[in-house]
Amino acid sequence: MKTINDLIKDAGKELSDKIMIELSPELTKEQIIDWFYTPILALDNQSPYDMCKKGEHKIAEDLLNSYSSGVSY
């Protein structure tokens, strides 16, 4: 089972901080971890983790920013 420490390691400190700030008002830590490692349609059925693993942190961050601006996928 993945933990917050895994998310921080896989996303990097800066992105993981943004993830926690943006999603924690609505999701539990467990749900945030699930979100990060679960494929998302808007990412062509890849997860934010997959994007980070490929070095495409910006794509995961853009998805996160779209949530804060009211766009949902």
N, C-alpha and C positions, 0 to 999 in steps of 0.2 A: 504494500500500500504506500502510495506517495505521501509525502509530508510537505509542510511549508518550506522546510530546509531544502528539499528537492526542487521545489518551484524556484526558490531564490538562486540555487546553483544553476538550474537550467535556463531561467529567464534573464539572470543577471540582476544585480542589486537595484539598478535604476528602474528597469521595467517591472520587476516584482513589486517595488514600492508603489508604482503607478497602478498596478493591478489591484493591490490591496486597498489603496485609497478609493479607486473608482468603484470596485465591486463590493467592498465590505459593508456599505450601508444596506445592501439588499441581500447579500449572500453570506452564508457561514464560511468559515475557513475551509471546511470540507468541500463545500460547493464550489468555492473558488479553485481549489485544487482540481476538482473534477472538470471544471470549465477549461482550465489550462491544458489538460491532457486528453480532452475529448474532441474528436473531429467535428468541425463546424462547416455547414453548407457554404457559408460565405467565403471559406478558405478552400474551396474545392475538396471538401471532406478531409481536410487536414486539420490538425489541432494547432493552437498557438505554440505548443511545445515543438511540433514539427517545424514550424516556421523558424523558431529560435535555433533549433538544431541545425538548420541550413544556413544560419547566419542572417536570417531575414527578420530580425527583431522589429524592424520598422513596420512590417506588415501586421504583426501582432499588436503593436502599439496603435496603428491606425484603426484596427478593429475596436480596440478598447476606447479610443477617442470617439468613434462613431456611436458607441453606447452612451457616452456622456453627453453627446449632442442630440440624443433622442432617436437615433436611427437604430432599428433592431433587425436582426437577421434570423 
